[in-house]
Amino acid sequence: MKKIIKTKHAASPIGPYNQAVMVNGFLYTSGQIAINPNTGETEFDSIEHETNRIMKSLEAILSKAKLDFSHVIKASIFISDMDNFTKINEIYGSYFDDETAPARETVQVARLPKDANVEISLIAFQG
Ligand SMILES: CC(=[NH2+])C(=O)[O-]
């Protein structure tokens, strides 16, 4: 059965989608960009801050589903400039234990919603 996950501690969707959907113990998050959930404003001050803002939103979504980063099995990272790869890795990596970090792909794309520099989505498993 499909359950919609919503939290006010992560950015509201900016289109026709939900923050996350849970199905059969799997949580699928939408791609998160750096929007402050309290103000609705984008936070693109630095790539480090942007990545951290995203991870905080993802943490809030996981938490709403009674999960945490240890449950994440797959991540997708979309970036506007591969030159930011190292800086994004540093922030992203601080949320995971190296030994149990999820599978992942990182791709550079031509453009992201709101002209963000990074967007991250996750798949987590409850089991
Ligand atoms: C930001 C996002 N997830 C979207 O689909 O526009």
The ligand as a Gaussian input file, in Angstrom:
#p B3LYP/6-31G(d) Opt

LIG

0 1
 C       12.572000      19.651000      -7.148000
 C       11.909000      18.452000      -7.670000
 N       12.003000      17.345000      -7.043000
 C       11.145000      18.515000      -8.874000
 O       10.747000      17.458000      -9.393000
 O       10.912000      19.602000      -9.374000

